[in-house]
Amino acid sequence: MKYVYPDDLAILVHHRGPTTLPGAPPDLSGGVTVLCLHDAGGNGHIFAGVMDALAADHSPLAYDQPGHGRSGGLDSLGAVEAMAAHATAVADVLGVEHPVLLGEGMGAAVALEVAMSSPGWPQALVLCGAAAASYDEGPAIEQLAAVVAGRARREFDGSGYAPDTARDVYKAAFAEWVKTDPRATLEDLRALDAWEPGERLGTVACPVLVVCGVHTEDARRAASADLAERTPGARLVELPAAGRRGVVEQPAALAGIVAQVAA
Amino acid sequence: MSLSGSVAIAGVHEHPTRWAPDKTEFQIMAESARGALADAGLTIEDVDGLFAASMTMGAMGTVELAEYLDLKPDYVDGTNIGGSSFVAHVNHAAAAIHAGLCQVALILYGSTAASNAMAIGTGMGGGGRGWADAFSAPYGVTTVGSYALVARLHMDRYGTKPEELAEIAVAMRTHAGLNPVAKMRQPITVEDVLASRVISDPLHLLDCCIISDGGGAVVVTSAERAADLAKPPVLLLGCGEALAHQETGSPDLMRIAARQSGERAFAMAGVTRDDIDLCTIYDSFTITVLTTLENLGFCEVGEGGAFVGDGRIRLGGALPVNPDGGGLSSNHPGMRGIFLVVEATRQLRGECGDRQVDGARLACVHGTGGTLGMSHSGATLILGAA
């Protein structure tokens, strides 16, 4: 891990391989650079398993958005468009060229926004956790608003995982989620809810894989299918033994899918 | 020559961060030191007295800090009596300067309490080392629990209402809305406070201070030297310290350390409560403010609930408290005393912009450290514009 400072704000970057001096980017000479974009309220560490599986042949990177995990700032960037601009700024500081973007949930929306605003830059997108272009975040927003107002606790959420997922997996995922201030998570969800790519999805010019765990709940499956249908060149891929959090449930299998795209 | 008026605060700095996962405590202290020394028009070479404490500094902490800063001070004080430590450090620095033991004292605090996920209020109170803790620790008394004990007794004995405590939280949040670096700036109402979940009955979430990262620095020197420095000096007119504990099992929880330290500070300064233009009071919880105002003598014990009503402690009121938003809304990196000194100093210099108390000439600063209902410290300053 190391900190970089796009816009003078400390951003924690997760990488594999030897550390480097402050100001020097990590070594990205191995294979293809895979830039991982986290979900609402998440952080880059959630991709640890995927990154471990990719590290032998590729150069995986992840980072914590401002106000998330162990990056600086208190607030969410507040708009998917701003998150996309920030992603390219982080990539620029790191010297990333033509990466595969792996996005989960909100990160998938950010990846799509990057692909639409910077066509030709990402070489492919892998979108998992039901990219929320057509998923209703209303109930989650309502629940988090109560948390932010101090009226409710952040409840441990074990739903949405495949039935046989080990308890330690979703405990670890929850532990990562609570590292982000609920105010930032709430603003993430509001940003995601407000994001509507509409016809602009038609401008996506790189290969896109929409990955959906076979145990994902119906509404999210439908959102994934809808996204794959609306995005040119997109393909829906099912991830066995996973629900909506394939990133933590089946990191090696997901890494295999990413590696196929990167090959 | 009397200590009162002979020593001054010459420089202050509040680190603007509220979340600094990329920094260490010492880094925040060093950056704060740079800010306060620049504020005073001094350099690190001028510093010959070092005063510091933190949530994690151990017995050799000040030595490690001196090495980090590359300082070899002539006078060192690592007193740690909880959140009031830095208010007490001003007292100690003044005494040392007055006695000729050092000339420029640098007081430092830094903390990454939030980014290191410290459970400050819900952690165990008392530390379990004192003999009396043997009778309370097994029952799980927490820091917030000890303050709740005082709040519950206040309500039962004097009829204080939850709404009156909530008004303190609302006032602090209103002030924070005028502070661009405050962590919590979204306005709240009394109803919001009462609707927030109970942390330790009768204290709700919004009765409790926030947790943040942060730090600050204060430069103290003689009034004579301060007069020639970059900013108008703020004179130390009175000071006092006190410790309160369980008194072999018979404490009066309504009588807190502020009574003893406040009496001494006001007597030294030779001013009355009516002369005070603003207070900066440690607001770990709403009850802390209420009982501190009572024990400092701004109102009678038991009358605090009514005293804080009608906007009295808000900006524009008769006795504005914590115009920066305090620990309830601006920042609370574990030990908040240094910010009480910083804000009072800025107010007396007239530097606070939208949250400036009009015509502020005298400020009362009071820090509380520890657990109010069990054992705690208090330190009071009376500061005056030169």
Interface residues (C-beta under 8 A of the other chain):
Chain A: Y3 A10 L12 G67 G69 R70 S71 G72 G73 L74 A149 G150 R151 A152 R153 K179 D181
Chain B: T17 R18 W19 A20 P21 D22 S115 A117 K183 D192 A195 S196 R197 H204 L205 L206
